[in-house]
Amino acid sequence: MTSFLRAAFVIALATAFTKVAAQHEHHPAPAKDSVDHEMHQMPQTKAAGEDMQHMDHGKSPAHTGMHMTHSFSLSLPMTRNGSGTGWQPDATPMYAYMKHGKKWNYMLHGSLFLRYTSQNFNNKNLLGSSAKISAPNWLMGMAQRQVGKNGLLNIRAMVSLDRLTDGGAGYPLLFQSGESWKGSPLVNRQHPHDLVSELSVAYTQRINDQIDLTVYAGYPGEPALGPTAFMHRMSAFNNPDAVLGHHWQDATHITFGVVTAGVRYGKFKLEGSSFTGREPDENRFNFDKMRFDSYSYRLLFNPSANWAMQVSRGFIKSPERLRPDENVNRTTASVQHSAQLGGKNKWISSTLAWGLNNSGDHHKENSVLLESNLQLDKWSVYGRYEWVQKSVEELGLRFIDVIVEDPFRISQFSLGLNRQLLTFKNTILQAGGQVGIYAIDDLLKSEYGKTPLSGQVYLRITPGLMKM
């Protein structure tokens, strides 16, 4: 794919965002006694029992039916939606387009970055030193309708043009690892996502305000494992990069074949999944073979409107194509926090996550993530700290003069700043930049340099804060 064609695809995707925004249907004028205002928090339902700021939706002839709720519960607010069947805090803001129909409700959200990124730029000619113009992107649509009095049907689709805009090897990202390209492991690069990243259907039956039963199926979809995937977390809302611990925490967000069953009781939800353990292959345009050879379970708990917690464990068969005999037992835990700061578009969201991959033969590697996003209307400040352990094999290194058994410890701290340039049809254009600094084991310094640095500047298009 030539640079010209890639640029054409970026322009096409940006045009699609603009067309969607132009076609976005705003609600008709509310009744005389109601107020149509920008959403800062969704109202919590009686069942959830949270103390959230009340919103007056206002009834109009077009909206006398069901309003959009959580994807898998008629008793929860849609702001709790995470990736897959996961939860975020109820106080999480939402940036999306919404349309209400007589029976169906629709929502569309996504993100498109156009950026220049440079990795390990202070150690030219050493490992990981690379620069590129790239365009990470994704677009997700959702439709849902109530079935009878207590049934809820939900359909989702997510697409990404990463393969076309960033190529088969993805974009440069220092110390990132996982998956492959042309038969070689991808190291110091983030792999592109599949064209079809989710195609799922789910049905939820409400037993009462406290109890829901849900069945979710995706091809592809996301099993009950890990925190909300990085691209959907509001703590990473303005960050263009994947996390270095992606394959320790949330890499199963694209799984070709998954079925999940869950039961919610009040503030808790317990779910289990059967899914395909093998990660997506190098052909990002096809549908991989369904295997259903792996399983996971997860417990979710939202103690209040501002907090969401989860613990999960997955038993993943042969996730890496280049290491087919290696199975991974993955354990994760995470805490997410979101809070409104008052005023228009002012909020903070943070995530603390831990993931452990146990591959046997003394291969037990941890990852820890702490990230946060502070939004102050048009300005945003965000940061991320990561500590990961990666083996010689994971980093594609072969030391001849020394035997390394313990995994390498890698730390990264990044800080970013961006500003809204303009809005059109509830669509935001932003400009920003970020820098990152790494601390690494001494044995890695001969290959990567003493203190690797990375940086990038970007433009971004995304839906605006959702209006009710």
Sequence and secondary structure as in RCSB ss.txt:
>XXXX:A:sequence
MTSFLRAAFVIALATAFTKVAAQHEHHPAPAKDSVDHEMHQMPQTKAAGEDMQHMDHGKSPAHTGMHMTHSFSLS
LPMTRNGSGTGWQPDATPMYAYMKHGKKWNYMLHGSLFLRYTSQNFNNKNLLGSSAKISAPNWLMGMAQRQVGKN
GLLNIRAMVSLDRLTDGGAGYPLLFQSGESWKGSPLVNRQHPHDLVSELSVAYTQRINDQIDLTVYAGYPGEPAL
GPTAFMHRMSAFNNPDAVLGHHWQDATHITFGVVTAGVRYGKFKLEGSSFTGREPDENRFNFDKMRFDSYSYRLL
FNPSANWAMQVSRGFIKSPERLRPDENVNRTTASVQHSAQLGGKNKWISSTLAWGLNNSGDHHKENSVLLESNLQ
LDKWSVYGRYEWVQKSVEELGLRFIDVIVEDPFRISQFSLGLNRQLLTFKNTILQAGGQVGIYAIDDLLKSEYGK
TPLSGQVYLRITPGLMKM
>XXXX:A:secstr
  HHHHHHHHHHHHHHHHHHHHH        TT    B SS    TTTT           GGGSS    BTTBTT
S GGGB STT B  TT   B EEEE SSEEEEEEEEEEEEEEEESTTSTTSTT EEEEE  EEEEEEEEEEETTT
EEEEEEEEE  HHHHH TT EEEEEEEEEEETTEEEEEEE    SEEEEEEEEEEEEETTEEEEEEEETTB  S 
SSS GGG GGGTT  S  TTHHHHTGGGSBSSEEEEEEEETTEEEEEEEE  S   S TTS       EEEEEEE
EEEETTEEEEEEEEEESS  TT TT  EEEEEEEEEEEEE SSTTEEEEEEEEEEEEE STT EEEEEEEEEEEE
ETTEEEEEEEEEEEE TTTTT   SS    S EEEEEEEEEEEEEEEEETTEEEEEEEEEEEEEE HHHHHHH S
S EEEEEEEEEEE B B 
